[in-house]
């Protein structure tokens, strides 16, 4: 059988992997097998943390909206879930990120929005009056 010399493709792939892992410490940036393992692990972790970041921000926005709504209303039990339900019922296109920014920057605007939505809502089901 004739001898086959390996070309430059594998070496180029390892070199590119080395550029990705150049900031890693020890063998994680020097040895090829460990370098590949650490690259895969880093990419998996980055994807997982991006997903986790979306979840965390959504929780933060919900907490801010809920605090902004409950701050103005002392007598009625109006909360985040009723507010969002009324938003969808009226088909308003305000997402949670925008509502959270409004709750931080302009609290009066959020209370005006919630008051307008509550006017349209049926208060009988919230207060228990039949």
Helices and strands as residue ranges (DSSP letters): H 9-20, G 26-29, H 32-72, H 80-89, H 96-105, H 107-120, H 123-127
